[in-house]
């Protein structure tokens, strides 16, 4: 059942992505991203068939990933990439091209591409050969998928200066930025969580507020105040944006020498929090 659900989301995500690519970006002369963008550049420069180039470009990465990375990811990437290649050849036969103002096309294309990519990445699978590289860098180097695609797609879009209109290239860069921000938003969700560290003599009162009013857990860590060399208790908890405001207001009302610092969490797993 889990595999079937994952495959279903891949099919849905790639349909959305193919519609954005074929019906929004190409008709409005915006430079596509990913291997689709590479194929588009080659098509404009040398007249090479886009679908044929998509097949040829993927072979080296699929061979590398099959040997050195994750064969399960290769299966899902092949399925995903195959669905995208198939869709771009037929969607225009059923749906009309969305030819519009460049700004509207930029936002629409980036938004749809981001949703499609995010849906697939949320299944923890790659949506194509370039995505395998993105997942590899995320696991091994700590680079976010969005950051990888910003760099990768910026290089592709910049190469289109050989034939493209500079204004449309700028719009394409903006489209790429929107796409990657939406991708990260779909993967991580819209709710943001923060790790809060509080050093205060009123740590018991603060902890009671956290557990009873915010319904969150807290952890004690013994620390040392170097200004007067006295032991202090550091309270650590994780809250969302609304709870952070409430907690800061409560600590501020204590009117003591409490010290608070906050960092944004990049991912949470556990009771009371979404599983990434």
C-alpha positions in Angstrom: 0.0 0.0 0.0 2.8 2.4 0.9 4.6 1.7 -2.4 1.4 2.2 -4.4 0.7 5.5 -2.6 4.2 6.7 -3.4 3.9 5.7 -7.1 0.5 7.5 -7.2 2.1 10.7 -5.9 4.9 10.4 -8.4 2.4 10.2 -11.2 0.5 13.3 -9.9 3.6 15.3 -9.2 5.2 14.7 -12.6 1.9 15.6 -14.3 1.9 18.9 -12.6 5.6 19.4 -13.4 5.1 18.5 -17.1 2.1 20.9 -17.4 4.3 23.7 -16.0 7.1 22.8 -18.3 5.2 22.2 -21.5 2.2 24.5 -21.1 3.7 27.5 -19.2 7.4 27.8 -19.6 8.0 26.8 -23.2 5.1 28.8 -24.8 6.2 31.9 -22.9 9.9 31.4 -24.0 11.0 30.9 -20.4 14.1 28.8 -19.9 13.1 25.5 -18.3 15.0 23.9 -15.4 16.6 20.6 -14.7 17.4 18.2 -17.6 14.4 19.6 -19.3 16.2 22.9 -19.4 19.4 21.3 -20.8 17.3 19.6 -23.5 15.6 23.0 -24.3 18.9 24.8 -24.7 20.2 22.0 -27.0 17.0 22.2 -29.0 17.2 25.9 -29.5 20.9 25.8 -30.4 21.0 22.6 -32.5 17.4 21.7 -33.2 17.8 18.4 -31.3 14.5 16.7 -30.2 13.7 17.5 -26.5 12.4 14.0 -25.6 15.3 12.3 -27.3 17.8 14.5 -25.4 16.0 13.8 -22.1 16.6 10.1 -22.6 20.3 10.5 -23.6 21.1 12.9 -20.8 19.8 10.6 -18.1 21.9 7.6 -18.9 25.3 8.5 -17.3 23.7 9.5 -14.0 21.5 6.4 -13.8 24.5 4.2 -14.5 26.5 6.0 -11.7 23.6 5.9 -9.2 22.9 2.2 -9.9 26.5 1.3 -9.2 27.4 3.7 -6.4 24.3 5.1 -4.8 20.9 3.6 -4.1 19.2 1.2 -6.5 15.8 1.8 -5.0 16.2 5.5 -5.8 17.2 4.6 -9.4 13.9 2.7 -9.8 11.8 5.6 -8.5 13.8 8.2 -10.5 13.4 6.1 -13.7 9.7 5.9 -13.1 9.4 9.6 -12.3 11.6 10.7 -15.2 9.8 8.4 -17.6 6.4 9.8 -16.6 7.7 13.4 -17.1 9.1 12.5 -20.5 5.9 10.8 -21.5 3.7 13.6 -20.2 5.4 16.5 -22.0 4.6 14.7 -25.3 0.9 14.5 -24.7 -0.3 17.2 -22.3 -0.5 19.8 -25.0 -2.9 17.6 -26.9 -5.5 17.8 -24.1 -4.7 21.2 -22.5 -4.1 24.6 -24.1 -0.8 26.5 -23.8 -0.9 29.2 -21.1 0.4 32.1 -23.1 0.3 35.2 -20.9 2.2 38.2 -19.4 5.8 37.2 -18.6 5.4 38.0 -14.9 2.3 35.9 -14.6 4.0 33.1 -16.5 7.0 33.3 -14.2 5.0 33.1 -11.0 2.6 30.4 -12.3 5.4 28.3 -13.8 7.6 28.5 -10.7 4.7 27.7 -8.4 3.5 24.7 -10.4 7.0 23.3 -10.8 7.7 23.7 -7.1 4.5 21.9 -6.1 5.2 19.1 -8.5 8.8 18.6 -7.3 7.8 19.0 -3.7 5.1 16.3 -3.9 7.7 13.9 -5.2 10.5 14.8 -2.9 8.1 14.5 0.1 8.0 10.8 -0.8 11.8 10.7 -0.2 12.4 9.7 -3.8 14.1 11.4 -6.7 12.1 12.9 -9.5 14.8 12.4 -12.1 18.6 11.9 -12.5 19.5 15.4 -11.4 17.4 14.9 -8.3 19.4 11.8 -7.4 22.4 14.1 -7.3 20.5 16.5 -5.1 19.5 13.8 -2.7 23.0 12.5 -2.6 24.4 16.0 -1.7 21.7 16.4 0.9 22.6 13.1 2.6 26.4 13.4 2.3 27.1 17.1 2.3 24.1 18.6 4.1 23.1 20.8 1.2 19.3 21.4 0.9 17.6 20.2 -2.3 16.4 23.7 -3.0 19.9 25.1 -2.8 21.3 22.5 -5.1 18.7 23.2 -7.7 19.2 27.0 -7.5 22.8 26.5 -8.4 22.2 23.8 -11.0 19.4 25.6 -12.7 21.1 29.0 -12.6 23.9 27.5 -14.7 21.5 26.1 -17.2 19.5 29.3 -17.5 22.7 31.4 -17.8 23.8 29.2 -20.7 20.7 30.2 -22.6 22.2 33.6 -23.1 23.6 32.2 -26.3 20.2 32.5 -27.9 17.7 33.9 -25.4 16.3 37.3 -24.6 18.1 38.7 -21.5 14.8 39.9 -20.0 13.2 36.5 -20.3 16.4 34.9 -18.8 15.9 37.2 -15.7 12.3 36.1 -15.5 13.5 32.4 -15.8 15.9 32.9 -12.9 13.0 34.3 -10.8 10.9 31.4 -11.8 13.6 29.0 -10.7 13.9 30.8 -7.3 10.1 30.6 -6.8 10.2 26.9 -7.8 12.8 26.0 -5.2 11.2 28.0 -2.4 7.9 26.3 -3.1 9.7 22.9 -3.2 11.2 23.4 0.2 7.9 24.7 1.6 6.0 21.6 0.3 8.7 19.3 1.8 9.0 21.0 5.1 5.5 22.4 5.5 4.5 25.9 6.2 4.8 25.7 10.0 8.2 26.7 11.4 9.6 25.4 14.6 12.2 27.0 16.8 14.7 25.7 19.4 14.5 28.0 22.4 17.2 28.2 25.0 16.4 30.1 28.2 18.8 30.8 31.1 17.0 32.1 34.1 16.7 31.8 37.9 13.0 31.3 37.4 13.5 28.1 35.3 10.9 26.2 37.3 8.2 28.8 36.6 9.2 28.9 32.9 9.2 25.1 32.6 5.7 25.0 34.2 4.5 27.6 31.7 5.9 25.6 28.8 4.4 22.3 29.9 1.0 23.6 31.0 0.3 26.5 28.8 2.1 25.5 25.6 1.8 21.7 26.1 5.4 21.3 25.1 8.2 19.4 26.8 11.4 20.9 28.1 14.9 19.8 28.9 17.2 21.0 31.7 21.0 21.5 31.1 23.3 22.8 33.9 25.4 25.7 32.8 27.7 28.3 34.3 27.3 32.1 34.3 30.9 33.3 33.7 30.2 36.8 34.8 29.9 35.8 38.5 30.9 32.1 38.2 27.6 30.7 39.4 25.7 27.7 38.3 22.7 28.2 36.1 20.0 26.0 34.7 19.4 26.2 30.9 15.9 25.4 29.8 15.6 24.1 26.2 12.3 23.5 24.3 11.0 23.5 20.7 7.9 25.6 19.8 6.2 26.9 16.7 6.0 30.5 15.7 2.8 31.3 17.7 4.1 29.5 20.8 7.5 31.3 20.5 5.7 34.7 20.7 3.8 33.6 23.8 6.9 32.2 25.5 8.9 35.4 24.8 6.1 37.5 26.2 5.9 35.4 29.3 9.7 35.5 30.0 9.7 39.3 29.3 7.0 39.7 32.0 9.3 38.1 34.6 11.4 41.2 34.6 14.5 39.4 35.7 17.9 38.8 34.0 16.6 35.9 31.9 18.6 35.3 28.8 16.9 33.8 25.7 18.3 32.8 22.3 16.4 31.1 19.5 17.4 29.1 16.5 15.2 27.8 13.7 14.9 24.0 13.4 15.4 22.4 10.0 13.6 19.2 10.9 11.8 17.4 13.7 10.8 13.8 14.4 8.8 12.9 17.5 5.6 13.1 19.5 3.7 16.3 18.8 5.8 17.2 15.8 5.4 16.3 12.1 7.6 13.5 10.8 9.7 14.8 7.8 
